[in-house]
Amino acid sequence: MNIINELKVKIFADGANKNVMLEMKQAPYIKGFTTNPSLMRKAGIEDYEAFAKDIIKNLPDDSISFEIFADTLDEMYEQALQISSWGKNVYVKIPVTNTLSVSTCPLIKKLAAKGVKQNVTAIMTLEQVQDVSLALKDGPSSYISIFAGRIADTGRDPYPMMKKALEIMQPYPQQELIWASPRELFNIFQANEIGCHIITVTDDILKKLYLVGKDLNEFSLETVKMFYEDAKRAQLTLKSTQLEKEI
């Protein structure tokens, strides 16, 4: 675990389960929190504002991102201002486009001018990074969230893109790059290697942190034992072969 504590990349817990979030708060390697509507739906959240304000009350000093859910730029703007007003530690998640593929960069620029901290999300191209970075350039602290895991799901390597994104953002020190939607624990070390500022990590991946630095011979033996014990529990059998009958 010392290896994790020494990483420069900040680990943000990604989820919407209050108990898990408060548990993660106790871990020294968790530096912030993010949520999204899909995670809230999965967690059974019905009252968005009540949930968000309760979390902010319990995590008043931690960066936490809440996403707008409107689809027109005007409605997005109103929701963003409302969510931003909930706390100084709140970053408003703005998708890079709406559902009609209309760029939200004009909105992002407008909100930046109002001093709203933003987490621009669902980014998957360097052109989007360039446009968003410019829209945020005169604003306060902000996050640019590239969905590296989803990019990898398409058979593309997100690693070069993440490195290039850091170069694009370099002139604006108030902007931080998020390696979003990681698919495996190793992504944390990849993000750290390139100097990515933040990686968002779900609970299922965070549960694997105990494996960091584990002896591979020991891990191999544990795996062999697991297969053996599972075979016994399943009461697997094979019919005798002709060769065994002859013997």
C-alpha positions in Angstrom: 0.0 0.0 0.0 3.0 2.3 0.4 3.4 2.2 -3.4 -0.1 3.6 -3.8 0.5 6.4 -1.2 3.6 7.4 -3.1 1.8 7.9 -6.4 1.6 11.4 -7.8 -1.6 10.9 -9.7 -4.6 11.6 -7.5 -7.2 8.8 -7.1 -10.8 9.9 -7.1 -13.4 7.4 -6.0 -16.1 7.1 -8.7 -19.6 6.0 -7.4 -22.8 7.1 -5.8 -23.1 4.8 -2.7 -23.0 7.0 0.4 -21.6 4.3 2.7 -18.9 3.3 0.3 -18.0 7.0 -0.3 -17.6 7.6 3.4 -15.6 4.5 3.8 -13.3 5.6 1.0 -12.9 8.9 2.7 -10.9 7.1 5.4 -8.3 5.9 2.9 -5.3 8.3 2.6 -4.9 7.6 -1.1 -8.4 8.9 -2.0 -8.2 12.6 -2.9 -11.7 13.3 -4.3 -15.0 11.9 -5.6 -17.0 11.8 -8.8 -20.5 10.7 -9.6 -22.7 10.5 -12.7 -26.4 9.9 -13.5 -25.8 6.2 -14.4 -24.0 5.5 -11.1 -26.8 7.3 -9.2 -29.4 5.2 -11.0 -27.5 2.1 -10.1 -27.4 3.1 -6.5 -31.1 3.8 -6.4 -30.8 7.6 -5.9 -34.2 9.2 -6.3 -33.7 12.7 -4.9 -30.6 14.1 -6.7 -30.4 17.3 -4.7 -30.9 15.8 -1.3 -28.3 13.1 -2.0 -25.8 15.6 -3.3 -26.2 18.0 -0.4 -25.9 15.2 2.1 -22.7 14.0 0.5 -21.3 17.5 0.5 -22.1 17.9 4.1 -20.2 14.7 4.9 -17.3 15.5 2.5 -17.0 19.3 2.8 -13.3 19.5 2.0 -13.0 17.0 -0.8 -13.3 17.8 -4.5 -16.6 16.2 -5.7 -18.2 16.3 -9.1 -21.9 16.2 -9.8 -23.3 16.1 -13.4 -26.0 18.1 -15.0 -28.7 16.1 -16.8 -30.4 18.7 -19.1 -30.0 18.5 -22.8 -30.4 22.1 -24.1 -27.6 24.6 -23.5 -29.9 27.1 -21.7 -31.2 24.4 -19.3 -27.6 23.1 -18.8 -26.5 26.6 -17.8 -29.2 27.0 -15.2 -28.6 23.5 -13.7 -24.8 24.2 -13.6 -25.3 27.4 -11.7 -27.6 25.6 -9.2 -25.3 22.7 -8.7 -22.2 24.9 -8.3 -24.0 26.9 -5.6 -24.1 23.8 -3.3 -20.5 24.0 -2.2 -17.1 25.5 -2.9 -15.7 22.0 -3.3 -18.2 21.2 -6.1 -17.2 20.7 -9.7 -20.1 20.6 -12.2 -19.8 17.8 -14.8 -20.7 19.1 -18.3 -20.8 16.6 -21.2 -18.7 17.7 -24.2 -21.8 17.7 -26.4 -25.5 17.3 -25.9 -27.5 14.3 -27.3 -27.8 16.0 -30.7 -24.0 16.3 -30.9 -24.1 20.0 -30.4 -20.8 21.2 -28.8 -21.2 22.6 -25.3 -18.0 24.7 -25.6 -19.9 28.0 -25.7 -21.7 27.0 -22.5 -18.4 25.9 -20.9 -16.8 29.2 -21.8 -19.8 31.1 -20.3 -19.7 29.1 -17.1 -15.9 29.6 -16.8 -16.4 33.3 -17.0 -18.9 33.0 -14.1 -16.3 31.3 -12.0 -17.9 27.8 -12.1 -15.6 24.9 -11.5 -16.2 22.4 -14.2 -15.5 18.8 -15.0 -16.0 18.4 -18.7 -16.8 14.8 -19.4 -17.3 12.1 -22.0 -14.3 13.4 -24.1 -12.8 10.9 -26.5 -10.9 12.9 -29.2 -7.9 15.3 -29.1 -10.0 17.8 -31.1 -12.5 17.8 -28.2 -9.6 18.3 -25.7 -8.3 21.3 -27.7 -11.7 22.9 -27.9 -12.5 22.4 -24.2 -9.1 23.5 -23.0 -9.5 26.8 -24.9 -13.1 27.3 -23.6 -11.8 26.8 -20.0 -8.6 28.9 -20.4 -9.8 32.0 -18.5 -11.8 30.1 -15.9 -11.1 28.7 -12.4 -9.8 25.2 -11.5 -11.3 22.7 -13.9 -11.0 19.1 -15.0 -10.9 17.7 -18.5 -12.1 14.1 -18.4 -11.0 11.7 -21.2 -12.8 8.3 -21.1 -9.6 6.3 -21.7 -11.3 3.0 -20.8 -14.0 3.4 -23.4 -11.4 4.4 -25.9 -9.6 1.1 -25.1 -12.9 -0.7 -25.5 -12.8 0.2 -29.2 -9.4 -1.4 -29.7 -7.4 1.9 -29.6 -4.6 2.6 -27.2 -5.5 5.6 -25.1 -2.0 6.1 -23.7 -0.6 8.3 -26.6 -3.8 10.4 -26.5 -3.5 11.0 -22.8 0.1 12.1 -23.2 -0.9 14.5 -26.0 -3.8 15.9 -24.0 -1.3 16.9 -21.3 0.7 18.8 -23.9 -2.4 20.6 -25.1 -3.4 21.6 -21.6 0.1 22.6 -20.5 -0.4 26.4 -21.0 -3.2 26.4 -18.5 -2.1 25.2 -15.0 -5.5 25.5 -13.5 -6.7 22.6 -15.8 -6.2 19.0 -14.7 -6.5 15.9 -16.8 -8.7 13.0 -15.6 -8.0 9.4 -16.8 -11.7 8.3 -16.7 -13.4 4.9 -16.9 -10.3 2.8 -16.2 -10.7 -0.9 -16.9 -8.0 -2.3 -14.6 -5.8 -1.4 -11.7 -2.7 -1.1 -13.9 -4.3 2.0 -15.5 -3.5 3.8 -12.2 0.2 3.2 -12.8 -0.1 4.2 -16.5 -1.8 7.5 -15.5 0.9 8.1 -12.9 3.7 7.4 -15.4 2.6 10.1 -17.9 2.0 12.7 -15.3 -1.8 12.6 -15.5 -3.3 14.6 -12.7 -6.3 12.4 -11.7 -7.7 9.0 -12.3 -11.3 8.1 -11.4 -11.6 4.6 -10.0 -14.8 2.6 -9.2 -15.2 0.5 -6.1 -14.7 -2.8 -7.9 -11.2 -1.8 -9.0 -10.3 -0.1 -5.7 -11.0 -3.5 -4.0 -8.0 -4.9 -5.9 -5.5 -2.4 -4.3 -4.5 -5.1 -1.8 -2.9 -6.9 -4.7 -0.4 -4.2 -5.5 3.2 -5.6 -5.1 1.9 -9.1 -4.4 4.4 -11.9 -4.9 3.5 -13.5 -8.2 4.6 -17.1 -7.2 2.3 -16.8 -4.2 -0.5 -15.4 -6.5 0.0 -18.3 -8.9 -0.4 -20.9 -6.2 -3.5 -19.2 -4.8 -5.0 -19.3 -8.3 -4.2 -23.0 -8.7 -5.8 -23.7 -5.3 -8.9 -21.6 -6.2 -9.4 -23.7 -9.4 -9.0 -26.9 -7.4 -11.4 -26.0 -4.6 -14.0 -24.7 -7.1 -13.8 -28.0 -9.0 -14.4 -29.9 -5.7 -17.3 -27.7 -4.8 -18.9 -28.2 -8.2 -18.3 -32.0 -7.8 -16.9 -32.2 -11.3 -16.2 -35.7 -12.5 -15.1 -37.4 -15.8 -16.2 -40.7 -17.2 -13.5 -43.4 -17.3 -11.6 -43.4 -20.6 -11.1 -46.6 -22.6 -7.4 -46.5 -21.7 -8.2 -46.6 -18.0 -10.5 -49.6 -18.6 -7.8 -51.5 -20.4 -5.3 -50.8 -17.6 
